């Protein structure tokens, strides 16, 4: 933040929840405030939850984290764009939609299938000294795909579809990117009032391996027999088993979830000329 010439205050987090608390404290002052979340998607998610619904507050993200999936919506050069703190300081802002997942707000993606379990289990391995971040992801992927199995029982209600069975993937998008390289809905927009949802019912290991690359590229419309899509404002899902759900990198576990378009929005600021 030394690059920022305008008056500013630096605040440091020491544990989980600090970024949310500090953002809410700044927003509740009533003064116009711009909050820079310096970190990854988890830090940004905390700041979102702290500043949401305050019209005087706007947030952005300086990509200092290992994962900055939401910012990828601004294109391949997002890091250079969002490292320019001076350009950010004078840049425009716009209200972005938010997803409400059992009370937890998300800006980017909610996932609840094997992809969520892989993401959640990465945390178990990332501190192993002999594993890189990518290595931890590969170990988690192998564990969940080959040993724990892809599919889990689930009931899903989205629009007119009332579905029950084994499911491989359930992904709800307000943004476009998650999991480091997945873009399941390429035309998802964070300001259109629509949650773009994809459901992949039970698939074999062979079909999953064949399909996952296409899914990651946002080609779901080419596979209507394998991928169900819904574009609306509310999705519910439940199971007799505990469901692992990941909201912008933050892990939740329960047997029933409702994800809906939140009444709250969050103001997001970005460099002039950047677009999504």
Backbone bond lengths (Angstrom), bond angles and torsions (degrees), N, CA, C in turn:
res aa  C-N    CA-C-N  psi(-1)  N-CA   C-N-CA  omega(-1)  CA-C   N-CA-C  phi
1 X - - - 1.456 - - 1.523 111.69 -
2 X 1.334 117.44 -3.75 1.462 119.77 176.94 1.520 111.33 -64.50
3 X 1.342 117.42 -18.87 1.460 120.75 -179.92 1.528 111.99 -74.89
4 X 1.317 118.30 -9.87 1.456 122.35 -173.63 1.520 109.90 -93.00
5 X 1.333 116.60 117.81 1.465 120.94 -174.94 1.523 113.26 -83.27
6 X 1.336 117.89 -23.17 1.459 119.11 -178.73 1.529 109.41 -76.70
7 X 1.333 118.70 157.04 1.467 121.02 179.30 1.526 111.21 -56.99
8 X 1.313 115.41 133.43 1.453 119.11 -178.38 1.523 109.88 -154.68
9 X 1.308 115.44 166.57 1.454 121.99 178.73 1.518 108.78 -127.01
10 X 1.322 116.47 134.34 1.458 121.08 177.26 1.524 109.59 -100.90
11 X 1.315 115.93 129.16 1.448 121.54 179.08 1.530 108.24 -125.88
12 X 1.314 116.70 137.53 1.459 121.28 -175.70 1.535 110.11 -111.78
13 X 1.312 115.10 139.17 1.465 120.37 175.95 1.522 109.69 -91.26
14 X 1.321 115.37 149.02 1.467 120.42 178.58 1.520 112.11 -121.57
15 X 1.325 116.30 -6.65 1.454 118.18 -179.37 1.513 111.71 -171.09
16 X 1.321 115.20 177.16 1.459 121.59 -178.76 1.522 110.58 -60.30
17 X 1.319 116.54 134.55 1.452 122.02 178.24 1.508 114.77 93.25
18 X 1.340 117.57 -15.46 1.466 120.43 -178.16 1.523 112.29 -62.91
19 X 1.341 117.20 -43.05 1.463 120.19 -177.37 1.527 110.53 -64.88
20 X 1.321 117.29 -38.13 1.460 121.45 177.11 1.525 110.19 -63.86
21 X 1.309 116.81 -46.75 1.464 121.39 -178.64 1.529 111.51 -63.34
22 X 1.313 116.60 -44.20 1.463 120.27 -178.82 1.529 111.55 -67.10
23 X 1.340 116.43 -39.36 1.460 119.68 178.65 1.527 110.78 -65.58
24 X 1.328 117.02 -42.44 1.462 119.86 179.50 1.526 110.51 -65.88
25 X 1.304 116.90 -38.92 1.460 120.99 178.31 1.525 111.10 -60.99
26 X 1.336 116.57 -43.24 1.465 120.55 178.98 1.520 111.03 -67.40
27 X 1.340 116.59 -41.25 1.464 120.51 -178.15 1.523 111.58 -67.90
28 X 1.340 117.17 -36.63 1.455 120.82 -177.30 1.523 112.93 -73.96
29 X 1.336 117.19 -6.73 1.467 119.70 176.80 1.526 111.55 -65.83
30 X 1.340 116.40 -23.10 1.458 120.48 -179.14 1.512 113.51 87.40
31 X 1.311 117.32 -13.10 1.462 121.27 178.81 1.523 109.66 -82.04
32 X 1.337 115.91 153.43 1.457 119.24 173.46 1.520 108.88 -65.02
33 X 1.307 116.27 125.67 1.461 119.99 -175.23 1.520 109.65 -140.49
34 X 1.317 115.54 141.67 1.458 121.83 173.03 1.525 108.31 -116.05
35 X 1.318 114.92 126.04 1.459 121.18 -172.82 1.518 108.97 -112.15
36 X 1.331 115.76 124.07 1.459 122.43 177.95 1.531 108.13 -98.98
37 X 1.336 117.07 113.63 1.462 121.45 174.20 1.527 107.64 -86.46
38 X 1.323 116.63 107.32 1.468 121.13 -177.25 1.528 108.46 -95.81
39 X 1.318 115.88 100.17 1.456 119.79 -177.02 1.506 110.55 164.49
40 X 1.325 115.45 -147.87 1.458 120.78 -177.79 1.514 111.51 -107.70
41 X 1.334 115.59 -159.46 1.455 120.61 -176.80 1.524 112.74 -64.15
42 X 1.320 117.38 -32.98 1.459 120.36 179.12 1.513 111.99 -66.16
43 X 1.329 116.53 -43.25 1.466 120.64 177.26 1.522 110.36 -64.09
44 X 1.331 116.23 -44.41 1.460 120.41 178.06 1.519 110.45 -59.95
45 X 1.331 117.64 -41.40 1.458 120.67 -179.60 1.530 111.33 -61.82
46 X 1.317 117.39 -41.18 1.460 120.16 177.90 1.525 111.18 -62.82
47 X 1.324 116.87 -43.38 1.460 120.86 -179.89 1.526 110.70 -65.57
48 X 1.333 116.94 -38.88 1.468 121.52 175.00 1.524 109.93 -56.74
49 X 1.328 116.75 -48.73 1.457 120.64 -178.11 1.521 112.74 -66.24
50 X 1.330 116.80 -24.55 1.458 119.75 177.43 1.510 113.95 -82.84
51 X 1.339 116.80 -34.99 1.467 120.93 -172.51 1.523 114.13 -100.63
52 X 1.324 118.42 -10.22 1.469 121.64 -176.40 1.519 111.23 -58.66
53 X 1.319 115.17 137.13 1.456 120.83 175.62 1.513 115.16 85.16
54 X 1.313 117.84 -2.48 1.466 121.30 177.57 1.524 108.90 -99.65
55 X 1.335 118.31 110.61 1.473 120.18 -176.72 1.516 113.70 -67.62
56 X 1.314 117.46 -20.00 1.471 121.24 -179.23 1.521 112.62 -84.61
57 X 1.336 117.43 -8.75 1.466 121.44 -175.45 1.521 110.36 -109.23
58 X 1.325 115.77 142.16 1.465 122.44 172.58 1.518 107.84 -133.75
59 X 1.324 115.99 148.51 1.454 120.51 -176.25 1.528 109.95 -126.76
60 X 1.319 114.56 160.88 1.457 121.74 170.15 1.518 107.77 -151.02
61 X 1.319 116.66 -178.59 1.462 120.68 -179.67 1.519 109.73 -133.58
62 X 1.330 116.14 126.93 1.461 122.20 170.32 1.532 105.55 -94.41
63 X 1.341 118.04 115.68 1.470 121.17 -167.57 1.524 114.04 -73.47
64 X 1.324 115.13 82.13 1.459 121.86 178.98 1.529 112.26 -104.70
65 X 1.322 117.13 1.68 1.453 120.25 -175.52 1.509 112.71 -93.53
66 X 1.331 115.61 169.61 1.468 119.93 175.19 1.521 110.25 -71.59
67 X 1.336 116.15 -28.67 1.459 120.48 175.70 1.509 110.36 -125.87
68 X 1.305 116.64 126.57 1.471 122.29 175.63 1.523 108.21 -133.09
69 X 1.326 114.55 60.08 1.464 119.93 -172.68 1.522 112.84 -64.97
70 X 1.329 117.93 -39.43 1.457 117.81 -176.05 1.521 111.56 -61.45
71 X 1.325 117.80 -40.78 1.467 120.39 -176.66 1.518 113.03 -65.34
72 X 1.319 118.15 -17.59 1.467 120.77 178.89 1.523 111.88 -62.75
73 X 1.315 116.71 -15.71 1.459 120.60 176.84 1.526 111.13 -63.58
74 X 1.331 116.20 -20.30 1.464 121.32 179.94 1.531 112.60 -90.06
75 X 1.316 117.75 6.62 1.459 120.68 174.57 1.510 113.68 105.85
76 X 1.340 117.31 173.97 1.464 121.91 -173.10 1.526 114.58 -66.63
77 X 1.328 117.61 -18.64 1.471 120.44 -178.21 1.522 111.54 -102.46
78 X 1.321 115.80 28.29 1.462 119.35 -175.53 1.526 112.94 -61.27
79 X 1.328 117.41 -33.12 1.469 118.54 -178.20 1.531 111.23 -63.86
80 X 1.310 116.51 -47.65 1.467 119.41 178.46 1.527 110.69 -61.89
81 X 1.315 117.44 -40.84 1.463 121.34 179.86 1.521 111.48 -61.28
82 X 1.314 116.68 -46.84 1.457 119.89 -172.33 1.532 113.36 -90.75
83 X 1.327 117.75 -3.33 1.460 120.84 168.13 1.526 111.56 -82.16
84 X 1.332 117.30 -16.25 1.465 121.20 -178.89 1.522 108.36 -82.29
85 X 1.327 116.40 89.16 1.457 121.19 -172.89 1.517 112.50 -67.34
86 X 1.326 116.89 -32.94 1.467 119.55 178.76 1.527 110.43 -66.34
87 X 1.325 116.56 -42.85 1.467 120.04 177.97 1.525 110.50 -65.08
88 X 1.320 116.56 -36.96 1.456 119.81 176.75 1.523 111.24 -63.47
89 X 1.326 115.91 -41.38 1.466 120.68 -174.58 1.519 112.39 -59.65
90 X 1.317 117.03 -34.07 1.471 120.66 -176.53 1.528 111.72 -107.76
91 X 1.316 116.53 7.35 1.454 120.53 -177.49 1.520 112.40 -77.81
92 X 1.331 116.48 165.94 1.467 121.24 179.75 1.517 111.85 -74.10
93 X 1.305 116.10 169.67 1.459 121.44 175.00 1.515 109.45 -137.37
94 X 1.330 114.75 155.66 1.465 119.92 179.81 1.523 108.60 -146.52
95 X 1.330 118.20 148.44 1.468 119.68 177.47 1.528 110.93 -76.15
96 X 1.319 116.13 128.32 1.455 122.22 176.76 1.528 109.58 -105.44
97 X 1.335 114.40 147.87 1.459 120.77 175.04 1.522 110.14 -68.07
98 X 1.321 114.85 160.60 1.450 121.71 175.25 1.521 109.75 -133.26
99 X 1.320 116.15 149.78 1.453 123.34 172.70 1.518 108.75 -98.19
100 X 1.319 116.33 137.60 1.461 121.98 175.17 1.525 107.40 -107.69
101 X 1.321 116.22 111.89 1.468 122.61 179.90 1.524 108.66 -111.89
102 X 1.328 116.85 98.76 1.468 121.41 -177.08 1.527 112.23 49.80
103 X 1.325 116.34 37.93 1.455 120.90 177.88 1.512 114.80 94.82
104 X 1.328 117.76 -13.96 1.462 122.44 176.94 1.520 108.45 -91.36
105 X 1.329 117.58 127.20 1.451 121.26 -178.94 1.523 110.87 -89.04
106 X 1.320 115.40 141.72 1.458 121.22 176.93 1.506 110.62 -134.53
107 X 1.316 115.66 148.43 1.458 122.10 -178.74 1.529 111.73 -102.73
108 X 1.324 117.67 -27.91 1.454 121.50 -167.87 1.524 112.93 -110.37
109 X 1.340 117.40 -82.17 1.475 121.31 -172.05 1.525 110.21 -140.25
110 X 1.324 115.60 138.79 1.459 123.35 168.33 1.524 107.25 -110.05
111 X 1.329 118.08 127.31 1.462 120.72 176.94 1.527 109.89 -128.80
112 X 1.340 115.66 150.30 1.458 119.25 -172.63 1.524 112.98 -146.44
113 X 1.323 116.99 26.16 1.453 120.74 178.45 1.518 110.99 -116.87
114 X 1.320 116.17 -150.15 1.456 119.78 179.45 1.527 110.65 -62.96
115 X 1.347 117.16 -29.01 1.454 120.35 176.72 1.524 111.21 -62.89
116 X 1.336 116.72 -38.23 1.467 120.45 177.84 1.522 111.17 -67.44
117 X 1.324 116.67 -41.09 1.465 119.72 -179.68 1.518 111.25 -66.23
118 X 1.340 116.37 -37.25 1.467 119.73 176.05 1.522 110.22 -62.74
119 X 1.344 116.42 -47.65 1.465 120.78 -178.62 1.525 111.08 -62.31
120 X 1.328 116.90 -41.06 1.465 120.33 -178.90 1.524 111.37 -66.51
121 X 1.335 116.95 -39.73 1.462 120.16 -176.68 1.522 112.91 -76.31
122 X 1.328 117.75 -17.30 1.470 119.95 175.54 1.519 110.31 -55.78
123 X 1.335 117.17 -35.98 1.466 121.22 -178.25 1.526 111.71 -61.23
124 X 1.322 116.98 -26.84 1.466 120.31 179.94 1.520 111.96 -71.70
125 X 1.335 116.36 -23.41 1.466 120.09 -173.29 1.536 114.03 -110.67
126 X 1.324 117.98 -17.34 1.469 119.41 -169.91 1.525 113.56 -66.15
127 X 1.328 117.72 -20.25 1.465 120.09 179.65 1.528 112.82 -92.93
128 X 1.331 116.89 0.48 1.462 118.93 175.76 1.527 108.48 -69.09
129 X 1.303 116.85 128.00 1.467 121.47 -170.84 1.518 113.35 -62.32
130 X 1.321 117.36 -30.83 1.462 120.02 -175.85 1.527 112.50 -91.15
131 X 1.350 117.52 3.92 1.458 120.44 179.91 1.525 111.01 -114.85
132 X 1.321 115.79 133.44 1.461 120.59 170.97 1.523 108.69 -79.92
133 X 1.334 117.02 174.75 1.456 120.29 175.82 1.507 111.73 -59.16
134 X 1.334 116.01 -41.77 1.464 120.49 178.25 1.517 110.45 -67.44
135 X 1.330 116.03 -38.91 1.463 119.87 178.98 1.515 112.07 -62.94
136 X 1.347 116.97 -39.97 1.462 121.43 177.66 1.522 110.60 -62.69
137 X 1.337 115.95 -38.42 1.469 119.95 178.75 1.523 110.43 -65.54
138 X 1.326 117.23 -42.02 1.467 120.85 -178.85 1.529 110.70 -64.99
139 X 1.332 117.04 -42.16 1.464 120.33 178.66 1.522 110.18 -62.48
140 X 1.329 117.01 -44.39 1.465 120.89 179.08 1.528 110.91 -63.84
141 X 1.325 116.66 -40.19 1.464 120.88 178.88 1.526 110.70 -61.96
142 X 1.325 117.07 -48.04 1.471 120.78 -179.64 1.525 110.28 -61.55
143 X 1.333 116.30 -44.30 1.457 120.33 -179.08 1.530 111.24 -59.33
144 X 1.335 116.32 -47.17 1.462 120.36 -174.34 1.524 113.35 -78.23
145 X 1.314 117.49 -34.65 1.466 119.96 -178.67 1.523 111.67 -79.52
146 X 1.322 117.08 -48.60 1.459 120.93 -171.97 1.531 113.70 -88.68
147 X 1.330 117.75 -33.05 1.460 119.60 -171.79 1.529 113.25 -106.73
148 X 1.313 118.03 -39.04 1.467 120.32 -178.33 1.525 112.44 -91.85
149 X 1.317 117.38 -21.68 1.456 120.56 178.76 1.511 113.36 94.43
150 X 1.324 115.04 149.64 1.465 121.86 -172.39 1.521 112.31 -80.11
151 X 1.323 117.62 -41.43 1.465 121.90 -166.13 1.523 112.72 -99.37
152 X 1.356 114.84 148.91 1.457 122.25 176.64 1.532 109.10 -140.13
153 X 1.348 118.12 147.77 1.475 120.27 178.80 1.532 110.78 -67.12
154 X 1.331 115.53 141.28 1.458 119.85 -177.11 1.530 109.79 -160.44
155 X 1.314 115.52 145.17 1.463 122.54 167.75 1.520 107.32 -106.86
156 X 1.323 116.36 132.80 1.461 120.96 -177.50 1.523 109.09 -131.40
157 X 1.323 115.66 130.14 1.460 121.54 174.41 1.529 107.54 -120.76
158 X 1.337 116.00 116.44 1.462 120.36 176.66 1.523 108.11 -144.03
159 X 1.328 115.60 111.49 1.447 120.17 -176.21 1.520 111.22 62.38
160 X 1.319 117.45 -130.46 1.463 122.70 -179.63 1.527 112.63 -80.54
161 X 1.327 116.69 -9.50 1.457 120.29 -177.64 1.527 110.13 -87.20
162 X 1.324 115.57 119.02 1.467 122.12 174.45 1.525 105.84 -118.44
163 X 1.326 115.67 98.20 1.466 121.29 -166.41 1.524 110.52 -115.53
164 X 1.330 115.82 145.35 1.458 121.10 176.18 1.519 109.53 -143.62
165 X 1.334 116.01 134.94 1.455 121.17 179.76 1.506 110.48 159.29
166 X 1.325 116.31 -168.58 1.457 120.60 174.72 1.518 109.10 -81.16
167 X 1.330 116.02 137.76 1.463 121.30 -178.24 1.517 110.09 -127.85
168 X 1.329 115.42 146.61 1.457 121.56 176.88 1.523 111.28 -95.40
169 X 1.340 116.55 -45.55 1.462 121.35 -174.96 1.524 109.61 -139.98
170 X 1.321 115.97 137.64 1.459 122.93 166.34 1.517 106.28 -133.02
171 X 1.319 115.89 119.54 1.463 120.77 -173.46 1.530 109.12 -133.12
172 X 1.326 116.62 127.05 1.461 122.79 -177.72 1.520 108.08 -119.01
173 X 1.324 116.00 117.95 1.466 120.90 -169.76 1.522 112.68 -113.08
174 X 1.321 115.53 126.37 1.458 122.93 164.35 1.527 107.91 -103.76
175 X 1.345 115.11 -39.48 1.460 121.72 169.62 1.518 109.51 -96.97
176 X 1.346 115.48 -158.73 1.469 117.82 -173.73 1.520 115.06 -118.99
177 X 1.307 118.27 -26.24 1.463 120.50 -168.13 1.524 111.34 -118.88
178 X 1.336 115.10 143.78 1.464 120.45 171.40 1.519 108.35 -159.47
179 X 1.316 115.37 168.83 1.457 120.32 175.57 1.511 114.62 66.05
180 X 1.337 117.97 18.67 1.456 121.47 176.74 1.509 115.15 83.86
181 X 1.339 118.71 -25.64 1.459 118.30 -177.61 1.520 114.06 -159.15
182 X 1.339 116.77 12.89 1.457 120.56 -178.58 1.529 110.68 -100.39
183 X 1.322 116.44 134.14 1.458 122.92 175.67 1.529 107.39 -132.89
184 X 1.330 117.68 75.28 1.466 120.32 -170.28 1.523 114.82 -66.96
185 X 1.353 117.35 -32.93 1.465 120.79 178.09 1.520 107.31 -125.57
186 X 1.326 116.21 98.35 1.456 121.28 -170.75 1.519 113.50 -66.90
187 X 1.335 117.40 -23.90 1.460 119.83 -178.24 1.527 112.58 -105.42
188 X 1.332 118.09 17.32 1.460 120.64 174.92 1.528 109.46 -63.30
189 X 1.315 116.70 139.93 1.461 122.40 -177.86 1.525 109.24 -126.44
190 X 1.336 117.93 134.83 1.468 120.13 -177.44 1.523 113.81 -80.88
191 X 1.332 117.55 5.55 1.464 119.65 -177.01 1.524 112.63 -134.87
192 X 1.339 117.73 20.61 1.465 119.87 -175.42 1.525 113.64 -103.99
193 X 1.330 117.80 2.33 1.453 120.47 179.02 1.511 114.57 71.24
194 X 1.331 117.07 19.89 1.464 121.79 -177.55 1.528 109.96 -129.71
195 X 1.318 116.05 136.06 1.456 122.13 171.46 1.522 107.55 -101.55
196 X 1.319 116.24 122.01 1.464 122.46 -177.29 1.531 108.24 -95.94
197 X 1.331 115.72 117.14 1.463 121.09 -171.07 1.521 111.49 -119.49
198 X 1.334 115.63 136.46 1.457 122.07 175.68 1.523 109.16 -122.45
199 X 1.332 114.86 133.35 1.462 122.13 175.84 1.521 108.45 -120.66
200 X 1.334 115.93 124.28 1.462 121.43 175.13 1.525 107.56 -109.45
201 X 1.346 118.32 103.67 1.462 120.31 176.51 1.531 111.16 -64.10
202 X 1.303 114.74 179.99 1.462 122.06 -174.31 1.525 112.41 -48.66
203 X 1.319 114.98 129.96 1.462 121.31 176.15 1.523 109.04 -133.96
204 X 1.312 115.57 155.60 1.459 120.84 175.45 1.527 109.71 -77.70
205 X 1.313 115.89 166.05 1.454 120.52 177.05 1.523 110.39 -59.46
206 X 1.323 117.04 -41.06 1.459 120.83 179.62 1.530 111.06 -62.75
207 X 1.344 116.84 -46.61 1.466 120.27 -179.98 1.514 110.87 -65.22
208 X 1.325 116.78 -40.38 1.468 120.43 178.44 1.523 110.58 -59.55
209 X 1.327 116.60 -46.94 1.465 120.53 -179.98 1.520 111.42 -62.29
210 X 1.325 116.79 -35.67 1.465 121.01 179.26 1.520 112.39 -74.63
211 X 1.338 116.14 -31.98 1.460 121.34 -172.00 1.519 114.18 -91.16
212 X 1.328 117.54 -28.88 1.461 120.04 -166.82 1.530 112.81 -61.43
213 X 1.336 117.52 -36.29 1.460 119.84 178.22 1.518 112.33 -64.99
214 X 1.334 116.92 -39.17 1.463 121.41 177.94 1.527 110.40 -67.78
215 X 1.326 115.46 -41.40 1.472 120.92 176.60 1.528 110.16 -58.77
216 X 1.324 115.97 -44.69 1.469 120.79 -178.24 1.519 112.47 -64.06
217 X 1.322 117.03 -25.91 1.459 121.63 -179.26 1.527 113.05 -90.69
218 X 1.318 117.48 2.30 1.457 120.32 178.52 1.508 114.40 78.51
219 X 1.334 117.59 26.36 1.468 121.43 -176.06 1.531 112.34 -98.15
220 X 1.306 117.05 31.04 1.464 120.92 -175.48 1.533 112.89 -60.71
221 X 1.327 117.81 -29.58 1.471 119.87 -178.41 1.530 111.97 -65.63
222 X 1.321 116.73 -20.28 1.460 120.47 178.46 1.529 113.12 -79.82
223 X 1.339 117.14 -7.60 1.462 120.62 -174.46 1.533 110.86 -132.60
224 X 1.342 117.38 55.80 1.471 119.67 -177.00 1.523 113.36 -62.85
225 X 1.321 117.39 -22.97 1.457 120.36 179.82 1.526 111.77 -76.81
226 X 1.326 117.60 -15.24 1.460 121.79 -177.61 1.530 113.31 -115.36
227 X 1.322 117.31 -25.14 1.469 121.55 -175.26 1.522 109.38 -126.52
228 X 1.340 116.06 120.58 1.469 120.94 175.51 1.531 108.06 -91.35
229 X 1.327 116.83 138.25 1.466 119.11 178.68 1.524 110.63 -124.13
230 X 1.315 115.11 149.88 1.466 123.28 179.99 1.515 108.12 -145.07
231 X 1.312 115.99 139.08 1.457 121.33 -178.85 1.521 107.61 -130.57
232 X 1.321 116.26 99.66 1.457 121.40 -174.40 1.505 111.68 -159.98
233 X 1.328 115.99 -148.84 1.458 119.09 -170.56 1.526 114.81 -126.25
234 X 1.336 117.91 -3.93 1.462 118.53 -179.24 1.522 110.51 -152.11
235 X 1.330 115.63 133.97 1.461 123.06 178.62 1.527 107.47 -135.36
236 X 1.314 117.49 133.39 1.460 120.54 173.89 1.525 108.53 -121.92
237 X 1.330 116.40 146.15 1.457 120.69 176.24 1.528 109.33 -151.40
238 X 1.322 114.68 149.46 1.458 120.02 -176.10 1.521 109.53 -153.77
239 X 1.333 115.07 170.21 1.461 120.77 -179.95 1.517 109.28 -161.57
240 X 1.319 116.01 158.96 1.459 120.65 171.77 1.527 110.30 -74.48
241 X 1.326 116.89 -17.03 1.454 122.71 176.42 1.527 109.99 -102.26
242 X 1.309 116.55 159.47 1.460 120.66 176.04 1.523 110.07 -66.46
243 X 1.316 116.06 131.03 1.464 122.27 178.91 1.522 109.12 -101.11
244 X 1.319 115.78 129.56 1.463 121.01 172.09 1.524 108.33 -88.28
245 X 1.312 115.91 122.47 1.460 122.19 178.90 1.521 108.60 -122.29
246 X 1.329 116.26 137.09 1.459 120.85 179.35 1.521 108.59 -118.72
247 X 1.322 115.68 122.70 1.462 123.52 179.79 1.524 108.12 -110.71
248 X 1.329 116.71 105.21 1.474 120.78 -178.99 1.519 112.15 49.66
249 X 1.327 116.00 42.30 1.459 120.53 177.98 1.515 115.01 90.20
250 X 1.337 117.64 -10.81 1.459 121.83 -179.36 1.530 109.64 -95.07
251 X 1.335 116.95 129.79 1.464 122.28 -171.87 1.529 111.23 -90.88
252 X 1.344 115.54 133.01 1.462 122.58 173.73 1.531 107.83 -128.07
253 X 1.326 116.61 149.93 1.472 120.47 177.35 1.518 109.35 -136.84
254 X 1.332 115.77 130.28 1.460 122.47 178.63 1.525 107.31 -166.58
255 X 1.327 116.91 176.83 1.467 120.46 178.01 1.526 112.08 -100.81
256 X 1.336 117.75 -7.43 1.459 120.98 -178.73 1.523 110.09 -148.39
257 X 1.321 115.57 133.80 1.465 120.72 -179.19 1.523 110.02 -135.29
258 X 1.319 114.86 145.70 1.455 122.45 167.78 1.516 107.77 -125.03
259 X 1.313 115.55 125.00 1.469 121.31 176.47 1.520 106.76 -115.28
260 X 1.327 116.18 120.90 1.455 120.53 -179.18 1.523 110.50 -135.68
261 X 1.304 115.15 160.14 1.454 120.39 172.99 1.520 107.87 -65.33
262 X 1.318 116.64 123.04 1.455 120.69 -176.85 1.530 111.29 -74.12
263 X 1.332 115.13 149.87 1.463 119.80 172.42 1.527 110.47 -69.20
264 X 1.312 115.91 -24.00 1.463 120.72 179.80 1.523 110.82 -84.34
265 X 1.303 115.97 150.95 1.456 123.08 170.75 1.517 107.92 -124.50
266 X 1.322 116.24 169.97 1.455 120.28 174.35 1.524 108.46 -132.00
267 X 1.314 116.54 133.82 1.464 121.15 176.59 1.517 108.91 -76.09
268 X 1.327 116.04 129.13 1.461 121.40 -178.44 1.518 108.39 -121.36
269 X 1.339 117.26 129.06 1.467 119.09 178.89 1.512 110.75 -112.00
270 X 1.326 115.53 153.13 1.458 123.00 -168.84 1.518 109.13 -154.99
271 X 1.339 119.76 163.42 1.460 121.01 -177.70 1.530 111.70 -66.50
272 X 1.324 115.74 145.48 1.442 120.71 176.23 1.534 109.90 -55.33
273 X 1.318 116.71 134.13 1.473 120.82 178.99 1.506 113.67 93.42
274 X 1.337 118.01 -18.37 1.466 120.24 175.30 1.520 109.37 -73.22
275 X 1.312 117.22 146.14 1.456 119.82 -178.84 1.517 109.58 -148.08
276 X 1.307 114.54 161.02 1.461 120.11 179.66 1.487 109.28 -121.31
